[in-house]
């Protein structure tokens, strides 16, 4: 699975980095859920007064998702053409 990261400045102007954001295919049933969770997560970080410099979205998902959903989302799928 591919992951991406995101950097932005919060309301106070501090630079914040969110890592371990999964990249999903368009037809993946979890794509919409991940988009909504990511937006909620970033909004909560944006308005914090004393944020950390780096957050892991994967760790956040581990806390908020049910375990079967989390396991299904992050299980290793087969890559095409051994890539």
N, CA, C and O atoms as a Tinker XYZ file with bonds, in Angstrom:
   332  protein
     1  N      0.841000   -1.176000    0.000000    73     2
     2  CA     0.000000    0.000000    0.000000    64     1     3
     3  C      0.886000    1.239000    0.000000    63     2     4     5
     4  O      1.924000    1.283000    0.661000    81     3
     5  N      0.461000    2.223000   -0.742000    73     3     6
     6  CA     1.177000    3.489000   -0.804000    64     5     7
     7  C      0.624000    4.457000    0.235000    63     6     8     9
     8  O     -0.570000    4.467000    0.532000    81     7
     9  N      1.521000    5.265000    0.776000    73     7    10
    10  CA     1.135000    6.275000    1.749000    64     9    11
    11  C      1.621000    7.631000    1.275000    63    10    12    13
    12  O      2.620000    7.731000    0.563000    81    11
    13  N      0.917000    8.661000    1.671000    73    11    14
    14  CA     1.349000   10.024000    1.375000    64    13    15
    15  C      1.398000   10.808000    2.675000    63    14    16    17
    16  O      0.919000   10.344000    3.710000    81    15
    17  N      1.976000   11.994000    2.617000    73    15    18
    18  CA     2.017000   12.866000    3.785000    64    17    19
    19  C      1.546000   14.253000    3.371000    63    18    20    21
    20  O      1.492000   14.586000    2.187000    81    19
    21  N      1.208000   15.049000    4.375000    73    19    22
    22  CA     0.642000   16.368000    4.127000    64    21    23
    23  C      1.233000   17.340000    5.142000    63    22    24    25
    24  O      1.295000   17.039000    6.334000    81    23
    25  N      1.663000   18.497000    4.669000    73    23    26
    26  CA     2.170000   19.551000    5.555000    64    25    27
    27  C      1.321000   20.795000    5.384000    63    26    28    29
    28  O      0.952000   21.162000    4.268000    81    27
    29  N      1.011000   21.445000    6.506000    73    27    30
    30  CA     0.236000   22.684000    6.466000    64    29    31
    31  C      0.557000   23.499000    7.698000    63    30    32    33
    32  O      1.183000   23.008000    8.637000    81    31
    33  N      0.126000   24.749000    7.690000    73    31    34
    34  CA     0.290000   25.611000    8.859000    64    33    35
    35  C     -1.056000   25.714000    9.563000    63    34    36    37
    36  O     -2.095000   25.877000    8.924000    81    35
    37  N     -1.020000   25.617000   10.892000    73    35    38
    38  CA    -2.269000   25.686000   11.654000    64    37    39
    39  C     -2.670000   27.135000   11.877000    63    38    40    41
    40  O     -2.049000   28.052000   11.338000    81    39
    41  N     -3.709000   27.334000   12.671000    73    39    42
    42  CA    -4.268000   28.659000   12.905000    64    41    43
    43  C     -3.258000   29.598000   13.583000    63    42    44    45
    44  O     -3.335000   30.815000   13.415000    81    43
    45  N     -2.318000   29.037000   14.344000    73    43    46
    46  CA    -1.299000   29.838000   15.031000    64    45    47
    47  C     -0.113000   30.120000   14.108000    63    46    48    49
    48  O      0.677000   31.023000   14.384000    81    47
    49  N      0.022000   29.367000   13.025000    73    47    50
    50  CA     1.113000   29.561000   12.082000    64    49    51
    51  C      2.222000   28.545000   12.209000    63    50    52    53
    52  O      3.248000   28.670000   11.542000    81    51
    53  N      2.042000   27.529000   13.058000    73    51    54
    54  CA     3.051000   26.492000   13.215000    64    53    55
    55  C      2.910000   25.465000   12.091000    63    54    56    57
    56  O      1.801000   25.151000   11.659000    81    55
    57  N      4.034000   24.953000   11.630000    73    55    58
    58  CA     4.034000   23.949000   10.579000    64    57    59
    59  C      3.716000   22.585000   11.193000    63    58    60    61
    60  O      4.342000   22.179000   12.173000    81    59
    61  N      2.740000   21.881000   10.611000    73    59    62
    62  CA     2.299000   20.584000   11.111000    64    61    63
    63  C      2.362000   19.588000    9.960000    63    62    64    65
    64  O      2.007000   19.921000    8.829000    81    63
    65  N      2.816000   18.361000   10.245000    73    63    66
    66  CA     2.924000   17.323000    9.230000    64    65    67
    67  C      2.052000   16.134000    9.630000    63    66    68    69
    68  O      2.095000   15.684000   10.775000    81    67
    69  N      1.263000   15.629000    8.683000    73    67    70
    70  CA     0.454000   14.430000    8.884000    64    69    71
    71  C      1.020000   13.367000    7.955000    63    70    72    73
    72  O      1.081000   13.573000    6.743000    81    71
    73  N      1.436000   12.232000    8.508000    73    71    74
    74  CA     2.040000   11.164000    7.722000    64    73    75
    75  C      1.127000    9.940000    7.700000    63    74    76    77
    76  O      0.098000    9.903000    8.375000    81    75
    77  N      1.517000    8.951000    6.921000    73    75    78
    78  CA     0.834000    7.651000    6.835000    64    77    79
    79  C     -0.618000    7.773000    6.370000    63    78    80    81
    80  O     -1.505000    7.131000    6.934000    81    79
    81  N     -0.862000    8.585000    5.355000    73    79    82
    82  CA    -2.198000    8.704000    4.770000    64    81    83
    83  C     -2.277000    7.692000    3.632000    63    82    84    85
    84  O     -1.526000    7.808000    2.662000    81    83
    85  N     -3.164000    6.703000    3.723000    73    83    86
    86  CA    -3.217000    5.676000    2.678000    64    85    87
    87  C     -3.756000    6.224000    1.357000    63    86    88    89
    88  O     -4.663000    7.057000    1.338000    81    87
    89  N     -3.186000    5.745000    0.266000    73    87    90
    90  CA    -3.650000    6.092000   -1.075000    64    89    91
    91  C     -4.493000    4.918000   -1.567000    63    90    92    93
    92  O     -3.989000    3.804000   -1.704000    81    91
    93  N     -5.767000    5.167000   -1.831000    73    91    94
    94  CA    -6.694000    4.110000   -2.235000    64    93    95
    95  C     -7.157000    4.308000   -3.668000    63    94    96    97
    96  O     -7.155000    5.424000   -4.187000    81    95
    97  N     -7.555000    3.210000   -4.299000    73    95    98
    98  CA    -8.091000    3.272000   -5.649000    64    97    99
    99  C     -9.474000    3.903000   -5.606000    63    98   100   101
   100  O    -10.112000    3.963000   -4.555000    81    99
   101  N     -9.930000    4.376000   -6.773000    73    99   102
   102  CA   -11.243000    5.027000   -6.860000    64   101   103
   103  C    -12.389000    4.085000   -6.497000    63   102   104   105
   104  O    -13.391000    4.527000   -5.935000    81   103
   105  N    -12.257000    2.809000   -6.804000    73   103   106
   106  CA   -13.345000    1.865000   -6.560000    64   105   107
   107  C    -13.269000    1.201000   -5.187000    63   106   108   109
   108  O    -14.058000    0.303000   -4.896000    81   107
   109  N    -12.350000    1.622000   -4.357000    73   107   110
   110  CA   -12.213000    1.050000   -3.014000    64   109   111
   111  C    -13.386000    1.501000   -2.142000    63   110   112   113
   112  O    -13.695000    2.692000   -2.097000    81   111
   113  N    -14.046000    0.564000   -1.445000    73   111   114
   114  CA   -15.198000    0.942000   -0.617000    64   113   115
   115  C    -14.841000    1.813000    0.594000    63   114   116   117
   116  O    -15.724000    2.438000    1.180000    81   115
   117  N    -13.573000    1.860000    0.970000    73   115   118
   118  CA   -13.156000    2.655000    2.123000    64   117   119
   119  C    -12.709000    4.068000    1.743000    63   118   120   121
   120  O    -12.391000    4.863000    2.626000    81   119
   121  N    -12.678000    4.393000    0.466000    73   119   122
   122  CA   -12.159000    5.695000    0.028000    64   121   123
   123  C    -12.922000    6.870000    0.638000    63   122   124   125
   124  O    -12.304000    7.805000    1.148000    81   123
   125  N    -14.244000    6.837000    0.595000    73   123   126
   126  CA   -15.036000    7.937000    1.141000    64   125   127
   127  C    -14.836000    8.062000    2.649000    63   126   128   129
   128  O    -14.702000    9.171000    3.168000    81   127
   129  N    -14.814000    6.927000    3.355000    73   127   130
   130  CA   -14.633000    6.945000    4.802000    64   129   131
   131  C    -13.282000    7.564000    5.170000    63   130   132   133
   132  O    -13.193000    8.342000    6.119000    81   131
   133  N    -12.237000    7.219000    4.422000    73   131   134
   134  CA   -10.909000    7.756000    4.698000    64   133   135
   135  C    -10.868000    9.257000    4.428000    63   134   136   137
   136  O    -10.244000   10.000000    5.185000    81   135
   137  N    -11.521000    9.714000    3.365000    73   135   138
   138  CA   -11.557000   11.143000    3.063000    64   137   139
   139  C    -12.238000   11.924000    4.180000    63   138   140   141
   140  O    -11.753000   12.982000    4.582000    81   139
   141  N    -13.358000   11.412000    4.682000    73   139   142
   142  CA   -14.089000   12.099000    5.751000    64   141   143
   143  C    -13.275000   12.094000    7.040000    63   142   144   145
   144  O    -13.186000   13.113000    7.725000    81   143
   145  N    -12.683000   10.950000    7.371000    73   143   146
   146  CA   -11.857000   10.866000    8.586000    64   145   147
   147  C    -10.647000   11.787000    8.501000    63   146   148   149
   148  O    -10.277000   12.418000    9.491000    81   147
   149  N    -10.025000   11.869000    7.322000    73   147   150
   150  CA    -8.863000   12.748000    7.155000    64   149   151
   151  C     -9.261000   14.205000    7.330000    63   150   152   153
   152  O     -8.554000   14.968000    7.988000    81   151
   153  N    -10.382000   14.594000    6.747000    73   151   154
   154  CA   -10.845000   15.971000    6.888000    64   153   155
   155  C    -11.141000   16.296000    8.349000    63   154   156   157
   156  O    -10.791000   17.376000    8.825000    81   155
   157  N    -11.775000   15.383000    9.056000    73   155   158
   158  CA   -12.071000   15.586000   10.476000    64   157   159
   159  C    -10.783000   15.692000   11.292000    63   158   160   161
   160  O    -10.669000   16.545000   12.172000    81   159
   161  N     -9.821000   14.829000   10.998000    73   159   162
   162  CA    -8.547000   14.814000   11.714000    64   161   163
   163  C     -7.783000   16.119000   11.501000    63   162   164   165
   164  O     -7.274000   16.705000   12.457000    81   163
   165  N     -7.703000   16.570000   10.259000    73   163   166
   166  CA    -6.969000   17.808000    9.954000    64   165   167
   167  C     -7.655000   19.013000   10.584000    63   166   168   169
   168  O     -6.984000   19.919000   11.078000    81   167
   169  N     -8.978000   19.031000   10.572000    73   167   170
   170  CA    -9.707000   20.134000   11.199000    64   169   171
   171  C     -9.432000   20.192000   12.694000    63   170   172   173
   172  O     -9.256000   21.275000   13.252000    81   171
   173  N     -9.393000   19.032000   13.347000    73   171   174
   174  CA    -9.122000   19.019000   14.788000    64   173   175
   175  C     -7.700000   19.489000   15.088000    63   174   176   177
   176  O     -7.476000   20.170000   16.089000    81   175
   177  N     -6.740000   19.135000   14.239000    73   175   178
   178  CA    -5.356000   19.566000   14.433000    64   177   179
   179  C     -5.224000   21.065000   14.146000    63   178   180   181
   180  O     -4.505000   21.771000   14.852000    81   179
   181  N     -5.906000   21.544000   13.126000    73   179   182
   182  CA    -5.787000   22.933000   12.687000    64   181   183
   183  C     -6.118000   23.916000   13.807000    63   182   184   185
   184  O     -5.478000   24.962000   13.918000    81   183
   185  N     -7.105000   23.594000   14.633000    73   183   186
   186  CA    -7.536000   24.529000   15.664000    64   185   187
   187  C     -6.926000   24.266000   17.039000    63   186   188   189
   188  O     -7.317000   24.915000   18.009000    81   187
   189  N     -5.985000   23.337000   17.149000    73   187   190
   190  CA    -5.307000   23.101000   18.425000    64   189   191
   191  C     -4.386000   24.268000   18.746000    63   190   192   193
   192  O     -3.767000   24.850000   17.856000    81   191
   193  N     -4.304000   24.602000   20.030000    73   191   194
   194  CA    -3.443000   25.705000   20.463000    64   193   195
   195  C     -1.970000   25.289000   20.500000    63   194   196   197
   196  O     -1.101000   26.057000   20.087000    81   195
   197  N     -1.686000   24.081000   20.991000    73   195   198
   198  CA    -0.310000   23.594000   21.098000    64   197   199
   199  C     -0.190000   22.238000   20.401000    63   198   200   201
   200  O     -0.136000   21.204000   21.068000    81   199
   201  N     -0.150000   22.232000   19.072000    73   199   202
   202  CA    -0.085000   20.947000   18.372000    64   201   203
   203  C      1.326000   20.363000   18.371000    63   202   204   205
   204  O      2.311000   21.075000   18.567000    81   203
   205  N      1.398000   19.058000   18.147000    73   203   206
   206  CA     2.694000   18.428000   17.930000    64   205   207
   207  C      3.146000   18.796000   16.519000    63   206   208   209
   208  O      2.362000   19.330000   15.734000    81   207
   209  N      4.390000   18.516000   16.200000    73   207   210
   210  CA     4.899000   18.845000   14.871000    64   209   211
   211  C      4.539000   17.776000   13.841000    63   210   212   213
   212  O      4.445000   18.072000   12.650000    81   211
   213  N      4.340000   16.542000   14.289000    73   211   214
   214  CA     4.085000   15.451000   13.359000    64   213   215
   215  C      3.022000   14.520000   13.933000    63   214   216   217
   216  O      3.081000   14.145000   15.104000    81   215
   217  N      2.048000   14.151000   13.101000    73   215   218
   218  CA     0.976000   13.240000   13.481000    64   217   219
   219  C      0.948000   12.079000   12.508000    63   218   220   221
   220  O      1.312000   12.228000   11.342000    81   219
   221  N      0.518000   10.925000   12.986000    73   219   222
   222  CA     0.352000    9.756000   12.132000    64   221   223
   223  C     -1.138000    9.504000   11.936000    63   222   224   225
   224  O     -1.861000    9.241000   12.897000    81   223
   225  N     -1.594000    9.585000   10.694000    73   223   226
   226  CA    -2.999000    9.330000   10.391000    64   225   227
   227  C     -3.332000    7.854000   10.604000    63   226   228   229
   228  O     -4.458000    7.516000   10.968000    81   227
   229  N     -2.370000    6.994000   10.382000    73   227   230
   230  CA    -2.576000    5.553000   10.591000    64   229   231
   231  C     -2.850000    5.260000   12.068000    63   230   232   233
   232  O     -3.720000    4.448000   12.383000    81   231
   233  N     -2.124000    5.905000   12.967000    73   231   234
   234  CA    -2.371000    5.731000   14.404000    64   233   235
   235  C     -3.731000    6.283000   14.803000    63   234   236   237
   236  O     -4.416000    5.704000   15.647000    81   235
   237  N     -4.121000    7.397000   14.200000    73   235   238
   238  CA    -5.445000    7.961000   14.457000    64   237   239
   239  C     -6.536000    6.983000   14.027000    63   238   240   241
   240  O     -7.504000    6.765000   14.757000    81   239
   241  N     -6.378000    6.401000   12.848000    73   239   242
   242  CA    -7.366000    5.430000   12.377000    64   241   243
   243  C     -7.426000    4.206000   13.289000    63   242   244   245
   244  O     -8.496000    3.628000   13.484000    81   243
   245  N     -6.303000    3.818000   13.837000    73   243   246
   246  CA    -6.278000    2.675000   14.749000    64   245   247
   247  C     -7.128000    2.958000   15.988000    63   246   248   249
   248  O     -7.742000    2.049000   16.547000    81   247
   249  N     -7.161000    4.215000   16.411000    73   247   250
   250  CA    -7.951000    4.579000   17.594000    64   249   251
   251  C     -9.438000    4.716000   17.293000    63   250   252   253
   252  O    -10.261000    4.383000   18.145000    81   251
   253  N     -9.809000    5.199000   16.101000    73   251   254
   254  CA   -11.211000    5.531000   15.840000    64   253   255
   255  C    -11.988000    4.473000   15.053000    63   254   256   257
   256  O    -13.216000    4.436000   15.122000    81   255
   257  N    -11.296000    3.623000   14.317000    73   255   258
   258  CA   -12.001000    2.602000   13.537000    64   257   259
   259  C    -12.175000    1.324000   14.338000    63   258   260   261
   260  O    -11.427000    1.053000   15.276000    81   259
   261  N    -13.163000    0.554000   13.956000    73   259   262
   262  CA   -13.318000   -0.781000   14.522000    64   261   263
   263  C    -12.195000   -1.641000   13.952000    63   262   264   265
   264  O    -11.766000   -1.452000   12.814000    81   263
   265  N    -11.728000   -2.586000   14.762000    73   263   266
   266  CA   -10.565000   -3.377000   14.375000    64   265   267
   267  C    -10.750000   -4.123000   13.046000    63   266   268   269
   268  O     -9.826000   -4.113000   12.233000    81   267
   269  N    -11.905000   -4.775000   12.779000    73   267   270
   270  CA   -12.045000   -5.460000   11.485000    64   269   271
   271  C    -11.926000   -4.509000   10.283000    63   270   272   273
   272  O    -11.354000   -4.879000    9.257000    81   271
   273  N    -12.463000   -3.293000   10.407000    73   271   274
   274  CA   -12.346000   -2.315000    9.326000    64   273   275
   275  C    -10.895000   -1.873000    9.144000    63   274   276   277
   276  O    -10.416000   -1.754000    8.017000    81   275
   277  N    -10.207000   -1.632000   10.243000    73   275   278
   278  CA    -8.805000   -1.216000   10.188000    64   277   279
   279  C     -7.945000   -2.308000    9.548000    63   278   280   281
   280  O     -7.097000   -2.031000    8.699000    81   279
   281  N     -8.175000   -3.535000    9.966000    73   279   282
   282  CA    -7.398000   -4.662000    9.447000    64   281   283
   283  C     -7.639000   -4.841000    7.950000    63   282   284   285
   284  O     -6.695000   -5.072000    7.195000    81   283
   285  N     -8.892000   -4.736000    7.520000    73   283   286
   286  CA    -9.236000   -4.877000    6.105000    64   285   287
   287  C     -8.622000   -3.750000    5.278000    63   286   288   289
   288  O     -8.171000   -3.977000    4.155000    81   287
   289  N     -8.603000   -2.563000    5.817000    73   287   290
   290  CA    -8.064000   -1.412000    5.103000    64   289   291
   291  C     -6.564000   -1.541000    4.875000    63   290   292   293
   292  O     -6.078000   -1.223000    3.790000    81   291
   293  N     -5.825000   -1.998000    5.874000    73   291   294
   294  CA    -4.372000   -2.017000    5.795000    64   293   295
   295  C     -3.774000   -3.379000    5.472000    63   294   296   297
   296  O     -2.553000   -3.529000    5.505000    81   295
   297  N     -4.593000   -4.372000    5.162000    73   295   298
   298  CA    -4.007000   -5.649000    4.791000    64   297   299
   299  C     -3.314000   -5.510000    3.447000    63   298   300   301
   300  O     -3.767000   -4.761000    2.582000    81   299
   301  N     -2.239000   -6.216000    3.278000    73   299   302
   302  CA    -1.436000   -6.075000    2.072000    64   301   303
   303  C     -2.130000   -6.744000    0.889000    63   302   304   305
   304  O     -2.423000   -7.940000    0.916000    81   303
   305  N     -2.382000   -5.972000   -0.123000    73   303   306
   306  CA    -2.948000   -6.509000   -1.356000    64   305   307
   307  C     -1.838000   -6.892000   -2.316000    63   306   308   309
   308  O     -0.689000   -6.487000   -2.139000    81   307
   309  N     -2.176000   -7.666000   -3.327000    73   307   310
   310  CA    -1.173000   -8.051000   -4.305000    64   309   311
   311  C     -0.926000   -6.913000   -5.293000    63   310   312   313
   312  O     -1.849000   -6.209000   -5.700000    81   311
   313  N      0.304000   -6.757000   -5.656000    73   311   314
   314  CA     0.668000   -5.721000   -6.619000    64   313   315
   315  C      0.624000   -6.288000   -8.040000    63   314   316   317
   316  O      0.913000   -7.465000   -8.253000    81   315
   317  N      0.271000   -5.466000   -8.984000    73   315   318
   318  CA     0.214000   -5.889000  -10.369000    64   317   319
   319  C      1.621000   -5.990000  -10.944000    63   318   320   321
   320  O      2.449000   -5.106000  -10.720000    81   319
   321  N      1.889000   -7.035000  -11.665000    73   319   322
   322  CA     3.150000   -7.233000  -12.382000    64   321   323
   323  C      4.360000   -7.184000  -11.443000    63   322   324   325
   324  O      5.438000   -6.738000  -11.836000    81   323
   325  N      4.176000   -7.642000  -10.209000    73   323   326
   326  CA     5.262000   -7.698000   -9.218000    64   325   327
   327  C      5.905000   -6.349000   -8.963000    63   326   328   329
   328  O      7.094000   -6.288000   -8.648000    81   327
   329  N      5.160000   -5.279000   -9.088000    73   327   330
   330  CA     5.720000   -3.938000   -8.876000    64   329   331
   331  C      5.706000   -3.583000   -7.415000    63   330   332
   332  O      6.138000   -2.492000   -7.041000    81   331
